[in-house]
Amino acid sequence: MTSLFSVDGQTYNVIVPTGGLKRSGQILDGQNAGRLQSGRMERDIIGTYYNYSLTIDTRGLSNAAYDSLYQVLTAPVDYHVITMPYGQGTITFDAYVSGVEDQMLSNNGSRTFWGEMTVDFIAMGPQRTP
């Protein structure tokens, strides 16, 4: 599957293996949430956060493009502005990168070949609020 996503306004058209794009919706509560004496749950909903885990098939990128993307994703910054697939369209929001993982496949002395890269994006704030 080919997937379009962007980081800080730069669009990447990459190959995503089947099952390589995962999204989770987390509904987070504030400090006033908890069980009442009756046992009923009292909610203090802050909002819904959409987080993504993206696996990229590196065979779709040149070595230079792969190295550049890795540098962007591992930059020591507070957050990135990302655009990801959402429903039948896209969603753009601020997210921090909680981790980037890849694996070296081989090195022939002059070039290093990397396997799939996985990156986890965590929303900085809620995309939906009550």
N, CA, C and O atoms as a DFTB+ gen file, in Angstrom:
520 C
 N C O
     1  1       0.852      -1.170       0.000
     2  2       0.000       0.000       0.000
     3  2       0.895       1.228       0.000
     4  3       1.896       1.269       0.715
     5  1       0.545       2.218      -0.788
     6  2       1.255       3.485      -0.790
     7  2       0.509       4.437       0.121
     8  3      -0.719       4.515       0.085
     9  1       1.256       5.159       0.933
    10  2       0.630       6.069       1.878
    11  2       1.284       7.430       1.788
    12  3       2.503       7.544       1.661
    13  1       0.467       8.451       1.854
    14  2       0.967       9.809       1.898
    15  2       0.883      10.304       3.332
    16  3      -0.166      10.218       3.970
    17  1       1.978      10.812       3.823
    18  2       1.950      11.499       5.105
    19  2       2.929      12.658       5.011
    20  3       3.812      12.664       4.153
    21  1       2.774      13.632       5.888
    22  2       3.720      14.742       5.865
    23  2       4.188      15.043       7.272
    24  3       3.487      14.828       8.261
    25  1       5.408      15.551       7.312
    26  2       6.037      15.986       8.565
    27  2       6.549      17.393       8.321
    28  3       7.386      17.617       7.447
    29  1       6.037      18.347       9.106
    30  2       6.453      19.749       8.998
    31  2       6.330      20.276       7.576
    32  3       7.192      21.019       7.105
    33  1       5.253      19.888       6.893
    34  2       4.976      20.392       5.561
    35  2       5.642      19.633       4.428
    36  3       5.348      19.889       3.261
    37  1       6.537      18.700       4.747
    38  2       7.205      17.887       3.715
    39  2       6.421      16.592       3.539
    40  3       6.258      15.822       4.486
    41  1       5.932      16.354       2.310
    42  2       5.135      15.162       2.035
    43  2       6.026      14.005       1.629
    44  3       6.969      14.174       0.856
    45  1       5.719      12.822       2.156
    46  2       6.450      11.597       1.844
    47  2       5.472      10.594       1.253
    48  3       4.480      10.239       1.889
    49  1       5.746      10.141       0.050
    50  2       4.943       9.121      -0.595
    51  2       5.725       7.820      -0.444
    52  3       6.659       7.558      -1.201
    53  1       5.345       7.023       0.521
    54  2       6.126       5.841       0.883
    55  2       5.289       4.576       0.747
    56  3       4.060       4.619       0.707
    57  1       5.984       3.462       0.679
    58  2       5.323       2.168       0.672
    59  2       5.145       1.721       2.124
    60  3       6.102       1.682       2.897
    61  1       3.909       1.388       2.475
    62  2       3.581       0.915       3.821
    63  2       3.132      -0.533       3.684
    64  3       2.166      -0.808       2.972
    65  1       3.815      -1.469       4.353
    66  2       3.391      -2.862       4.259
    67  2       1.996      -3.047       4.863
    68  3       1.554      -2.237       5.678
    69  1       1.312      -4.112       4.459
    70  2      -0.013      -4.413       4.997
    71  2       0.058      -4.430       6.523
    72  3       0.900      -5.112       7.106
    73  1      -0.820      -3.684       7.152
    74  2      -0.841      -3.597       8.613
    75  2       0.177      -2.615       9.161
    76  3       0.349      -2.529      10.377
    77  1       0.858      -1.868       8.295
    78  2       1.943      -0.982       8.723
    79  2       1.522       0.392       9.182
    80  3       2.367       1.180       9.605
    81  1       0.240       0.706       9.114
    82  2      -0.236       1.980       9.648
    83  2      -1.308       1.676      10.672
    84  3      -2.379       1.161      10.351
    85  1      -0.994       2.008      11.913
    86  2      -1.934       1.757      13.008
    87  2      -2.274       3.085      13.659
    88  3      -1.415       3.950      13.833
    89  1      -3.531       3.230      14.012
    90  2      -3.935       4.441      14.723
    91  2      -4.694       4.008      15.962
    92  3      -5.380       2.986      15.965
    93  1      -4.562       4.796      17.004
    94  2      -5.323       4.521      18.219
    95  2      -5.976       5.817      18.680
    96  3      -5.390       6.896      18.593
    97  1      -7.188       5.684      19.165
    98  2      -7.901       6.820      19.728
    99  2      -7.991       6.640      21.230
   100  3      -8.581       5.673      21.713
   101  1      -7.414       7.557      21.958
   102  2      -7.439       7.467      23.420
   103  2      -8.249       8.620      23.984
   104  3      -7.986       9.782      23.675
   105  1      -9.231       8.300      24.807
   106  2     -10.051       9.314      25.464
   107  2      -9.477       9.486      26.865
   108  3      -9.592       8.598      27.710
   109  1      -8.862      10.634      27.097
   110  2      -8.173      10.859      28.364
   111  2      -9.015      11.687      29.317
   112  3      -9.727      12.607      28.915
   113  1      -8.914      11.331      30.601
   114  2      -9.610      12.031      31.672
   115  2      -8.649      12.950      32.421
   116  3      -7.440      12.723      32.450
   117  1      -9.213      13.980      33.020
   118  2      -8.454      14.893      33.865
   119  2      -8.390      14.390      35.290
   120  3      -8.756      13.251      35.581
   121  1      -7.923      15.248      36.171
   122  2      -7.675      14.860      37.569
   123  2      -8.944      14.637      38.380
   124  3      -8.879      14.064      39.467
   125  1     -10.091      15.071      37.882
   126  2     -11.329      14.919      38.647
   127  2     -12.098      13.652      38.302
   128  3     -13.243      13.494      38.725
   129  1     -11.499      12.761      37.552
   130  2     -12.155      11.497      37.210
   131  2     -11.889      10.471      38.307
   132  3     -10.866      10.521      38.991
   133  1     -12.812       9.560      38.458
   134  2     -12.616       8.492      39.440
   135  2     -13.930       7.864      39.851
   136  3     -15.003       8.274      39.407
   137  1     -13.829       6.871      40.700
   138  2     -15.010       6.156      41.189
   139  2     -15.642       6.918      42.345
   140  3     -14.958       7.368      43.264
   141  1     -16.948       7.052      42.277
   142  2     -17.697       7.649      43.368
   143  2     -17.938       6.576      44.427
   144  3     -17.684       5.397      44.181
   145  1     -18.424       6.973      45.599
   146  2     -18.709       6.009      46.659
   147  2     -19.727       4.982      46.215
   148  3     -19.702       3.842      46.680
   149  1     -20.622       5.368      45.321
   150  2     -21.644       4.448      44.820
   151  2     -21.046       3.403      43.876
   152  3     -21.702       2.413      43.552
   153  1     -19.815       3.617      43.438
   154  2     -19.170       2.711      42.502
   155  2     -19.257       3.190      41.060
   156  3     -18.588       2.659      40.174
   157  1     -20.086       4.195      40.840
   158  2     -20.228       4.738      39.489
   159  2     -18.978       5.551      39.126
   160  3     -18.405       6.249      39.962
   161  1     -18.578       5.440      37.870
   162  2     -17.411       6.174      37.375
   163  2     -17.802       7.609      37.042
   164  3     -18.779       7.840      36.330
   165  1     -17.049       8.563      37.553
   166  2     -17.234       9.980      37.241
   167  2     -16.138      10.357      36.257
   168  3     -14.953      10.214      36.559
   169  1     -16.528      10.838      35.082
   170  2     -15.563      11.191      34.039
   171  2     -15.257      12.688      34.089
   172  3     -16.110      13.498      34.453
   173  1     -14.061      13.029      33.728
   174  2     -13.604      14.409      33.570
   175  2     -12.833      14.436      32.246
   176  3     -11.611      14.584      32.222
   177  1     -13.574      14.292      31.156
   178  2     -12.944      14.064      29.850
   179  2     -12.234      15.312      29.348
   180  3     -12.825      16.386      29.232
   181  1     -10.958      15.139      29.055
   182  2     -10.158      16.195      28.433
   183  2     -10.431      16.192      26.929
   184  3     -10.676      17.239      26.329
   185  1     -10.385      15.014      26.336
   186  2     -10.637      14.899      24.904
   187  2     -10.103      13.603      24.347
   188  3      -9.621      12.737      25.077
   189  1     -10.201      13.489      23.025
   190  2      -9.742      12.306      22.313
   191  2      -8.448      12.628      21.578
   192  3      -8.358      13.613      20.846
   193  1      -7.453      11.782      21.788
   194  2      -6.141      11.921      21.182
   195  2      -5.962      10.800      20.166
   196  3      -6.212       9.635      20.477
   197  1      -5.535      11.140      18.962
   198  2      -5.257      10.132      17.938
   199  2      -3.754       9.989      17.796
   200  3      -3.051      10.952      17.490
   201  1      -3.277       8.789      18.020
   202  2      -1.853       8.475      17.920
   203  2      -1.648       7.478      16.789
   204  3      -2.523       6.661      16.504
   205  1      -0.494       7.549      16.151
   206  2      -0.209       6.704      14.989
   207  2       1.114       5.984      15.142
   208  3       2.071       6.521      15.699
   209  1       1.152       4.768      14.641
   210  2       2.393       4.007      14.486
   211  2       2.499       3.672      13.004
   212  3       1.607       3.040      12.438
   213  1       3.592       4.096      12.380
   214  2       3.770       3.954      10.947
   215  2       5.014       3.124      10.659
   216  3       6.098       3.423      11.160
   217  1       4.854       2.088       9.855
   218  2       5.982       1.290       9.389
   219  2       6.175       1.571       7.907
   220  3       5.229       1.499       7.122
   221  1       7.401       1.889       7.534
   222  2       7.730       2.255       6.161
   223  2       8.626       1.178       5.565
   224  3       9.609       0.763       6.178
   225  1       8.275       0.734       4.371
   226  2       9.112      -0.194       3.607
   227  2      10.197       0.647       2.941
   228  3       9.906       1.427       2.035
   229  1      11.427       0.496       3.378
   230  2      12.515       1.363       2.925
   231  2      12.898       1.141       1.471
   232  3      13.610       1.963       0.894
   233  1      12.440       0.047       0.863
   234  2      12.773      -0.195      -0.545
   235  2      12.165       0.866      -1.444
   236  3      12.595       1.016      -2.588
   237  1      11.181       1.604      -0.960
   238  2      10.554       2.656      -1.749
   239  2      11.284       3.980      -1.700
   240  3      10.858       4.939      -2.343
   241  1      12.379       4.058      -0.949
   242  2      13.128       5.304      -0.799
   243  2      14.573       5.119      -1.244
   244  3      15.155       4.048      -1.071
   245  1      15.142       6.167      -1.815
   246  2      16.579       6.145      -2.093
   247  2      17.317       6.221      -0.762
   248  3      16.728       6.581       0.257
   249  1      18.596       5.885      -0.767
   250  2      19.382       5.970       0.469
   251  2      19.376       7.394       1.022
   252  3      19.243       7.597       2.229
   253  1      19.521       8.377       0.135
   254  2      19.541       9.780       0.574
   255  2      18.200      10.185       1.176
   256  3      18.159      10.859       2.205
   257  1      17.097       9.776       0.537
   258  2      15.766      10.111       1.060
   259  2      15.521       9.435       2.401
   260  3      14.938      10.029       3.309
   261  1      15.972       8.189       2.520
   262  2      15.802       7.467       3.781
   263  2      16.596       8.152       4.900
   264  3      16.073       8.381       5.990
   265  1      17.847       8.472       4.622
   266  2      18.688       9.132       5.633
   267  2      18.101      10.480       6.039
   268  3      18.131      10.841       7.215
   269  1      17.571      11.220       5.080
   270  2      16.967      12.517       5.364
   271  2      15.728      12.360       6.244
   272  3      15.557      13.101       7.212
   273  1      14.867      11.404       5.914
   274  2      13.673      11.158       6.717
   275  2      14.046      10.737       8.135
   276  3      13.429      11.190       9.100
   277  1      15.044       9.880       8.264
   278  2      15.485       9.438       9.594
   279  2      15.965      10.640      10.423
   280  3      15.662      10.742      11.612
   281  1      16.713      11.543       9.784
   282  2      17.211      12.737      10.485
   283  2      16.045      13.608      10.954
   284  3      16.065      14.114      12.077
   285  1      15.037      13.787      10.111
   286  2      13.874      14.598      10.478
   287  2      13.149      13.969      11.661
   288  3      12.823      14.653      12.631
   289  1      12.898      12.667      11.580
   290  2      12.109      11.998      12.620
   291  2      12.837      11.878      13.946
   292  3      12.191      11.787      14.991
   293  1      14.162      11.875      13.933
   294  2      14.922      11.751      15.183
   295  2      15.476      13.091      15.665
   296  3      16.303      13.131      16.576
   297  1      15.022      14.180      15.059
   298  2      15.475      15.511      15.488
   299  2      15.048      15.768      16.931
   300  3      13.933      15.417      17.318
   301  1      15.916      16.372      17.722
   302  2      15.570      16.662      19.123
   303  2      14.712      17.930      19.226
   304  3      15.172      18.982      19.669
   305  1      13.454      17.794      18.803
   306  2      12.502      18.908      18.855
   307  2      11.307      18.487      19.697
   308  3      11.063      17.298      19.902
   309  1      10.562      19.485      20.183
   310  2       9.398      19.199      21.021
   311  2       8.317      18.439      20.264
   312  3       7.725      17.502      20.799
   313  1       8.056      18.840      19.020
   314  2       7.002      18.197      18.241
   315  2       7.159      18.529      16.763
   316  3       7.940      19.400      16.379
   317  1       6.397      17.814      15.952
   318  2       6.294      18.052      14.518
   319  2       4.824      18.287      14.190
   320  3       3.938      17.867      14.934
   321  1       4.577      18.958      13.080
   322  2       3.221      19.054      12.542
   323  2       3.104      17.920      11.530
   324  3       3.818      17.899      10.527
   325  1       2.204      16.979      11.797
   326  2       2.080      15.830      10.908
   327  2       0.689      15.786      10.282
   328  3      -0.290      16.262      10.856
   329  1       0.637      15.208       9.105
   330  2      -0.620      14.929       8.424
   331  2      -0.635      13.443       8.126
   332  3       0.288      12.900       7.519
   333  1      -1.708      12.795       8.569
   334  2      -1.837      11.350       8.415
   335  2      -3.199      11.022       7.814
   336  3      -4.125      11.829       7.893
   337  1      -3.325       9.829       7.207
   338  2      -4.650       9.405       6.751
   339  2      -5.613       9.337       7.935
   340  3      -5.245       8.917       9.031
   341  1      -6.846       9.757       7.691
   342  2      -7.871       9.709       8.727
   343  2      -9.219       9.571       8.036
   344  3      -9.588      10.420       7.224
   345  1      -9.944       8.531       8.342
   346  2     -11.216       8.294       7.659
   347  2     -10.974       8.229       6.163
   348  3     -10.104       7.487       5.706
   349  1     -11.722       8.985       5.406
   350  2     -11.551       9.017       3.954
   351  2     -10.691      10.200       3.515
   352  3     -10.577      10.478       2.322
   353  1     -10.093      10.890       4.471
   354  2      -9.256      12.048       4.172
   355  2      -7.978      12.022       4.981
   356  3      -7.318      10.988       5.090
   357  1      -7.637      13.158       5.543
   358  2      -6.433      13.274       6.365
   359  2      -6.736      14.108       7.604
   360  3      -7.770      14.771       7.693
   361  1      -5.813      14.058       8.550
   362  2      -5.880      14.879       9.756
   363  2      -4.491      15.460       9.981
   364  3      -3.490      14.761       9.823
   365  1      -4.428      16.733      10.347
   366  2      -3.164      17.418      10.614
   367  2      -3.160      17.869      12.063
   368  3      -4.120      18.481      12.530
   369  1      -2.082      17.568      12.775
   370  2      -1.993      17.940      14.179
   371  2      -0.544      17.921      14.649
   372  3       0.338      17.401      13.965
   373  1      -0.313      18.491      15.819
   374  2       1.008      18.489      16.442
   375  2       1.210      17.166      17.163
   376  3       0.350      16.729      17.927
   377  1       2.352      16.528      16.916
   378  2       2.656      15.249      17.558
   379  2       4.144      15.173      17.845
   380  3       4.965      15.708      17.099
   381  1       4.476      14.507      18.928
   382  2       5.887      14.246      19.180
   383  2       6.200      12.818      18.759
   384  3       5.324      11.955      18.718
   385  1       7.452      12.596      18.451
   386  2       7.905      11.268      18.065
   387  2       8.402      10.590      19.332
   388  3       9.343      11.063      19.969
   389  1       7.769       9.482      19.696
   390  2       8.182       8.793      20.916
   391  2       9.259       7.754      20.644
   392  3       9.915       7.282      21.573
   393  1       9.446       7.395      19.378
   394  2      10.494       6.437      19.050
   395  2      10.553       6.171      17.561
   396  3       9.540       6.227      16.864
   397  1      11.756       5.880      17.081
   398  2      11.988       5.480      15.695
   399  2      12.851       4.236      15.757
   400  3      13.855       4.202      16.469
   401  1      12.461       3.217      15.012
   402  2      13.206       1.956      15.048
   403  2      13.413       1.447      13.633
   404  3      12.495       1.470      12.813
   405  1      14.627       0.988      13.351
   406  2      14.909       0.321      12.089
   407  2      15.972      -0.743      12.328
   408  3      16.479      -0.892      13.440
   409  1      16.299      -1.468      11.289
   410  2      17.260      -2.563      11.435
   411  2      18.144      -2.608      10.194
   412  3      17.647      -2.537       9.070
   413  1      19.449      -2.724      10.399
   414  2      20.365      -2.820       9.281
   415  2      20.253      -4.197       8.643
   416  3      20.323      -5.223       9.320
   417  1      20.077      -4.196       7.313
   418  2      20.001      -5.458       6.588
   419  2      21.382      -5.912       6.133
   420  3      21.734      -7.085       6.258
   421  1      22.164      -4.965       5.599
   422  2      23.500      -5.314       5.133
   423  2      24.325      -4.053       4.918
   424  3      23.805      -2.939       4.862
   425  1      25.620      -4.270       4.800
   426  2      26.559      -3.187       4.501
   427  2      27.632      -3.782       3.611
   428  3      28.294      -4.751       3.981
   429  1      27.802      -3.188       2.419
   430  2      28.792      -3.724       1.484
   431  2      30.105      -2.948       1.505
   432  3      30.911      -3.077       0.583
   433  1      30.327      -2.158       2.527
   434  2      31.552      -1.378       2.647
   435  2      31.388       0.059       2.198
   436  3      32.079       0.947       2.699
   437  1      30.473       0.305       1.248
   438  2      30.253       1.672       0.784
   439  2      28.803       2.131       0.987
   440  3      28.532       3.331       1.007
   441  1      27.879       1.188       1.137
   442  2      26.473       1.516       1.350
   443  2      25.891       0.631       2.443
   444  3      26.227      -0.546       2.574
   445  1      25.011       1.238       3.215
   446  2      24.282       0.494       4.237
   447  2      22.831       0.400       3.797
   448  3      22.234       1.392       3.380
   449  1      22.271      -0.790       3.892
   450  2      20.883      -1.021       3.521
   451  2      20.078      -1.278       4.795
   452  3      20.403      -2.156       5.595
   453  1      19.013      -0.481       4.957
   454  2      18.181      -0.568       6.142
   455  2      16.857      -1.236       5.818
   456  3      16.329      -1.095       4.715
   457  1      16.328      -1.961       6.787
   458  2      15.024      -2.604       6.638
   459  2      13.913      -1.645       6.980
   460  3      14.106      -0.430       6.937
   461  1      12.758      -2.167       7.315
   462  2      11.608      -1.326       7.627
   463  2      11.898      -0.387       8.792
   464  3      12.585      -0.748       9.747
   465  1      11.359       0.827       8.691
   466  2      11.454       1.819       9.761
   467  2      10.071       1.960      10.382
   468  3       9.074       2.062       9.667
   469  1      10.006       1.965      11.707
   470  2       8.750       2.191      12.410
   471  2       8.898       3.436      13.269
   472  3       9.886       3.600      13.985
   473  1       7.907       4.307      13.188
   474  2       7.909       5.547      13.963
   475  2       6.568       5.683      14.671
   476  3       5.518       5.388      14.099
   477  1       6.614       6.132      15.920
   478  2       5.407       6.330      16.717
   479  2       5.189       7.821      16.942
   480  3       6.053       8.519      17.472
   481  1       4.000       8.300      16.524
   482  2       3.600       9.693      16.705
   483  2       2.553       9.772      17.801
   484  3       1.540       9.075      17.752
   485  1       2.799      10.626      18.796
   486  2       1.873      10.801      19.930
   487  2       1.349      12.237      19.895
   488  3       2.134      13.185      19.876
   489  1       0.034      12.396      19.887
   490  2      -0.592      13.722      19.804
   491  2      -0.195      14.587      20.992
   492  3      -0.173      14.117      22.130
   493  1       0.115      15.833      20.728
   494  2       0.453      16.798      21.777
   495  2      -0.789      17.244      22.541
   496  3      -0.714      17.551      23.731
   497  1      -1.908      17.278      21.871
   498  2      -3.154      17.708      22.489
   499  2      -4.310      16.931      21.884
   500  3      -4.125      16.180      20.927
   501  1      -5.497      17.109      22.437
   502  2      -6.653      16.379      21.915
   503  2      -7.073      16.914      20.543
   504  3      -7.048      18.119      20.294
   505  1      -7.456      15.996      19.670
   506  2      -8.005      16.401      18.384
   507  2      -9.509      16.646      18.485
   508  3     -10.085      17.351      17.657
   509  1     -10.131      16.071      19.487
   510  2     -11.562      16.292      19.737
   511  2     -11.763      16.558      21.217
   512  3     -11.168      15.895      22.066
   513  1     -12.607      17.533      21.518
   514  2     -12.914      17.847      22.912
   515  2     -14.428      17.791      23.110
   516  3     -15.196      17.943      22.160
   517  1     -14.847      17.567      24.373
   518  2     -16.285      17.479      24.634
   519  2     -17.000      18.815      24.409
   520  3     -18.215      18.902      24.588
